[in-house]
Amino acid sequence: MDTAQPVIPALAALRCWVQGRRIYLEINARRAVSFPASKYNALASASQSELEKIQLVNAGRTIQWESLNEEIAVDDVANNRFFHTPKAVAVHAG
């Protein structure tokens, strides 16, 4: 008997935007989530123009501010888990 649990894919957003100092994510036609920039240190201290350089990456599963070196998993925000997602660091052999 197979007792393996099905793998639930990470939540993805259809679009993202900034309004004032809040970040909004549209999950589907009936669900949107938002959070204040103050939940993250890098976003809290960012200028409004830096904050507005938000983009969806990873097939909508991550929101990113490249200039601020900040990535946040959509699934975390949608489930009220607010913590910085470190970017992968390239290791150079030498």
LONUDREN-900917 format. One line per field, with one value per residue: z, y, x of N, C-alpha, C in turn; residue in three letters; residue number from 1. Coordinates in steps of 0.02 Angstrom, whole numbers, always signed. Last residue first. Layout:
REM residues N
n.pz <- Z/...;
n.py <- Y/...;
n.px <- X/...;
ca.pz <- Z/...;
ca.py <- Y/...;
ca.px <- X/...;
c.pz <- Z/...;
c.py <- Y/...;
c.px <- X/...;
code <- ala/...;
pos <- NUM/...;
REM end
This chain:
REM residues 94
n.pz <- -337/-372/-307/-281/-270/-167/-184/-69/+71/+110/+266/+318/+370/+337/+291/+175/+77/+104/+65/-72/-125/-48/-93/-99/-120/-165/-217/-352/-361/-278/-310/-268/-332/-418/-551/-605/-551/-514/-524/-451/-407/-396/-292/-206/-269/-251/-112/-39/+100/+228/+209/+133/+222/+328/+312/+352/+290/+183/+227/+108/+36/-85/-164/-250/-364/-466/-371/-316/-325/-198/-147/-21/+33/+30/-120/-190/-307/-367/-467/-528/-494/-390/-321/-198/-235/-244/-139/-164/-62/+39/+30/+46/-45/+0;
n.py <- +1409/+1412/+1509/+1495/+1601/+1581/+1609/+1724/+1694/+1766/+1829/+1800/+1774/+1690/+1689/+1623/+1709/+1715/+1583/+1580/+1671/+1708/+1840/+1919/+2053/+2148/+2265/+2242/+2142/+2087/+1968/+1828/+1666/+1598/+1631/+1562/+1638/+1803/+1964/+2115/+2288/+2421/+2492/+2509/+2612/+2717/+2728/+2651/+2538/+2495/+2391/+2300/+2251/+2201/+2170/+2230/+2353/+2338/+2240/+2137/+2042/+1939/+1882/+1781/+1757/+1730/+1715/+1801/+1946/+2040/+2193/+2287/+2456/+2591/+2620/+2471/+2364/+2197/+2049/+1904/+1772/+1669/+1504/+1385/+1231/+1079/+945/+777/+660/+542/+366/+241/+108/-59;
n.px <- +1943/+1773/+1645/+1478/+1340/+1204/+1033/+960/+855/+711/+656/+489/+336/+197/+63/+40/+78/+217/+254/+219/+310/+463/+565/+721/+831/+924/+884/+883/+782/+660/+532/+433/+399/+318/+315/+424/+532/+467/+399/+465/+477/+511/+457/+563/+632/+540/+538/+685/+695/+676/+585/+654/+749/+665/+493/+377/+362/+278/+135/+47/-87/-170/-317/-427/-500/-412/-258/-161/-80/-7/+66/+139/+136/+158/+80/+77/+148/+113/+100/+12/-7/+96/+89/+135/+212/+114/+118/+129/+40/+127/+132/+87/+30/+42;
ca.pz <- -358/-355/-359/-251/-314/-174/-189/-137/+43/+75/+206/+329/+345/+360/+346/+237/+77/+116/+133/-25/-125/-76/-45/-130/-80/-148/-144/-328/-376/-288/-305/-285/-293/-350/-506/-626/-533/-544/-512/-509/-390/-444/-350/-187/-263/-319/-146/-64/+29/+219/+254/+103/+158/+338/+291/+373/+355/+171/+229/+170/+39/-19/-166/-192/-302/-478/-423/-317/-347/-241/-162/-77/+37/+60/-60/-182/-246/-374/-405/-536/-564/-401/-368/-223/-203/-273/-156/-159/-125/+35/+16/+98/-51/+0;
ca.py <- +1447/+1373/+1504/+1480/+1565/+1614/+1561/+1702/+1710/+1706/+1839/+1799/+1830/+1676/+1733/+1586/+1688/+1773/+1607/+1533/+1687/+1655/+1816/+1872/+2025/+2080/+2262/+2294/+2126/+2154/+1986/+1899/+1710/+1572/+1664/+1544/+1568/+1757/+1893/+2071/+2219/+2379/+2481/+2463/+2545/+2695/+2708/+2709/+2553/+2550/+2447/+2337/+2280/+2256/+2150/+2160/+2351/+2334/+2303/+2145/+2100/+1949/+1925/+1787/+1771/+1779/+1693/+1728/+1916/+1981/+2153/+2243/+2388/+2550/+2652/+2528/+2402/+2269/+2083/+1969/+1792/+1729/+1553/+1434/+1296/+1129/+1004/+838/+695/+600/+430/+290/+170/+0;
ca.px <- +2000/+1831/+1696/+1543/+1385/+1269/+1088/+975/+920/+733/+698/+560/+374/+266/+85/+29/+8/+175/+265/+187/+239/+421/+516/+675/+776/+945/+884/+927/+851/+686/+603/+437/+443/+323/+267/+355/+521/+515/+387/+452/+458/+546/+415/+509/+663/+557/+478/+648/+700/+723/+568/+599/+772/+712/+560/+388/+396/+350/+172/+84/-43/-141/-258/-383/-537/-466/-305/-150/-142/+1/+6/+152/+110/+211/+105/+32/+158/+118/+119/+43/-18/+56/+116/+87/+215/+160/+78/+169/+49/+83/+164/+67/+69/+0;
c.pz <- -312/-376/-335/-308/-279/-218/-202/-135/-28/+43/+176/+263/+365/+329/+378/+299/+141/+121/+149/+47/-74/-69/-80/-77/-123/-102/-119/-252/-347/-298/-315/-270/-316/-303/-434/-578/-546/-524/-548/-485/-454/-429/-405/-248/-249/-319/-217/-100/+12/+145/+242/+144/+126/+273/+296/+358/+382/+236/+216/+168/+106/-22/-94/-206/-241/-414/-427/-370/-356/-260/-210/-86/-28/+72/-33/-116/-247/-305/-418/-467/-579/-475/-374/-268/-237/-235/-183/-182/-114/-32/+9/+87/+0/+0;
c.py <- +1438/+1412/+1463/+1470/+1555/+1571/+1600/+1652/+1684/+1722/+1771/+1803/+1824/+1730/+1713/+1624/+1651/+1753/+1666/+1556/+1643/+1675/+1765/+1846/+1980/+2046/+2194/+2294/+2178/+2145/+2061/+1922/+1781/+1617/+1641/+1571/+1546/+1686/+1853/+2000/+2179/+2304/+2440/+2445/+2493/+2626/+2683/+2684/+2617/+2571/+2507/+2398/+2322/+2290/+2210/+2136/+2280/+2328/+2291/+2212/+2100/+2012/+1932/+1832/+1782/+1799/+1744/+1697/+1841/+1955/+2097/+2199/+2351/+2478/+2610/+2561/+2461/+2301/+2157/+1998/+1860/+1743/+1612/+1484/+1343/+1195/+1057/+896/+760/+635/+486/+357/+221/+62;
c.px <- +2055/+1894/+1755/+1592/+1452/+1313/+1152/+1031/+927/+800/+717/+596/+447/+310/+151/+55/-10/+102/+220/+196/+202/+347/+472/+629/+733/+894/+909/+933/+899/+761/+613/+508/+435/+365/+270/+302/+448/+496/+440/+439/+448/+536/+448/+467/+609/+591/+493/+586/+661/+731/+613/+581/+717/+732/+607/+458/+407/+389/+246/+121/-8/-97/-234/-324/-492/-502/-361/-195/-128/-68/+24/+90/+125/+186/+163/+50/+110/+127/+124/+58/+13/+49/+68/+122/+166/+157/+126/+125/+89/+94/+112/+100/+44/+44;
code <- gly/ala/his/val/ala/val/ala/lys/pro/thr/his/phe/phe/arg/asn/asn/ala/val/asp/asp/val/ala/ile/glu/glu/asn/leu/ser/glu/trp/gln/ile/thr/arg/gly/ala/asn/val/leu/gln/ile/lys/glu/leu/glu/ser/gln/ser/ala/ser/ala/leu/ala/asn/tyr/lys/ser/ala/pro/phe/ser/val/ala/arg/arg/ala/asn/ile/glu/leu/tyr/ile/arg/arg/gly/gln/val/trp/cys/arg/leu/ala/ala/leu/ala/pro/ile/val/pro/gln/ala/thr/asp/met;
pos <- 94/93/92/91/90/89/88/87/86/85/84/83/82/81/80/79/78/77/76/75/74/73/72/71/70/69/68/67/66/65/64/63/62/61/60/59/58/57/56/55/54/53/52/51/50/49/48/47/46/45/44/43/42/41/40/39/38/37/36/35/34/33/32/31/30/29/28/27/26/25/24/23/22/21/20/19/18/17/16/15/14/13/12/11/10/9/8/7/6/5/4/3/2/1;
REM end
